[in-house]
Amino acid sequence: MTVSEKKVKVFSIVALALGSSAVLAACGSSGSNTSATNSTTAKKSAPVTVTLWESHNGGPVGDEMTTMVDNFNATHVGVKVNIVVTKASSKLLAAIAAGDPPTLAEISHYDGKYVRSGALASWNSYITKSSVVAQGNMLPAAWRNGEVGSTHYRLETDMKLSEVFYNQSLFAKAGISTAPQTDAQMATDAAKLKALGVIPIGWKDSSAHILPTFLSNGGSMLKGSNSVGHSVAFNNAAGTATFSYFHHLYAAGELQFHHGTTLREDFASGKIGMIDGTSAGYAKVLAAVAGAFKVGAFVEPSGSSGVHYNLAQGLGFVMPKADTTVQRNAAWTFVQWWFGAKQQAAWAMATGFAPETKAGIADVPASFLTTHPGLKASLAAALSPHTFPRPVSDSYNEVQASLDAEFFNAVTGKQSISSSLSTLQSQGDSYMSGASEL
């Protein structure tokens, strides 16, 4: 669906709503007490206001979120959502402590501190009555994201999946006809791109961009369960294969580390042949390239296991307990609408995020995917049985900080691979046992 088509669709919905109001007004125009009756009805049916703290900081994703809220308000007379774009993930806990939280907020996957303090309302009582936000309709990775035990405190709304974007013009010039499907193929393609005088690969040295390769090499994120008292499993063959692969690329001058903004800028200028990112970055990449060349995309390559593994991460809706039942019910009206198939498809086409529901994926036109390979790659990863929710325990947050540091040290040669993995294993086990440095 193009932007123009979306605008026409929204206009039609609003026009229909206005037209219905006009007909009702005309039907009730007789009688001397009409004005008084309408006034009383208006007071009784005043919409319940829901304040939504939304964490996207502008850009195409933030703009689309605002547009969707406007669409909801135009088609729902009983609920009005006021959107506030702010850093909800970092501000919500203080707002709850101060007794002034929003009705609804989008926060990151590290929500353990909210759950432990009993600050969040459970979605379970609403989910049991819904055919939309239901296990049969939600993708497994989205369904389990934000679930503690069997209780859902956070419903994932922005499914970020790891993928790689590439400059189709540079690929053609280097004689690369198809996107790489394995780590070995990506290394071969990197050498061909290097021969053109460009940087073959740009990568983010953060856990979400390391773990898919680690998993595809036979690794497992945690031994036991995602909780304190268990250990990590990095100092093994999977860790060695993963760290060694990236180290060889870096040593050959075929890999550079950067932050997301720098990666997109260098990619758009033609300095880099391919960059890794997530489905959240697809719209940003297209905006940065501005039509200078066609952007291709592929899911994270498979390693020694031969399987494409991926992680589902991203923001999710939570409800602080402070607001009234009436407000929480109104918030649920919006949330259930959000997970409707048409809304999910519209969100995905505008942002690159994969829908969280099977119905949402089915509603994305096949014709759209032919011209938007980033979303096509995201859908493939979302539907894969080898895509898992990112670990959310507070302890694992610290493990990831150690993973980022030791991976960078090993890949860039600041520390040997064996030493880095040994340090990572020791620190990771310590954090999972309850130690903390953050």
Secondary structure, DSSP 8 states (H G I E B T S, - for coil): --HHHHHHHHHHHHHHHHHHHHHHHHHT--STTHHHHHHHHHHHT--EEEEEEE---SHHHHHHHHHHHHHHHHH-SSEEEEEEES-HHHHHHHHHHTT---SEEEE-S--HHHHHTT-EE-SHHHHTT-SSSSTTTB-HHHHHTTEETTEE--EE-SBEEEEEEEEHHHHHHTT--S---BHHHHHHHHHHHHTTTSEEEEE--SGGGTHHHHHHTT--SEES-SSTT-EE--SSHHHHHHHHHHHHHHHTT-EEE--HHHHHHHHHTTSEEEEEEEGGGHHHHHHHHTTSS-EEEEE--B-TT----EEEE--EEEEETTS-HHHHHHHHHHHHHHTSHHHHHHHHHHH--B-SBHHHHHTS-HHHHHT-HHHHHHHHHHH-TTEEE----HHHHHHHHHHHHHHHHHHTTSS-HHHHHHHHHHHHHHHHTT----
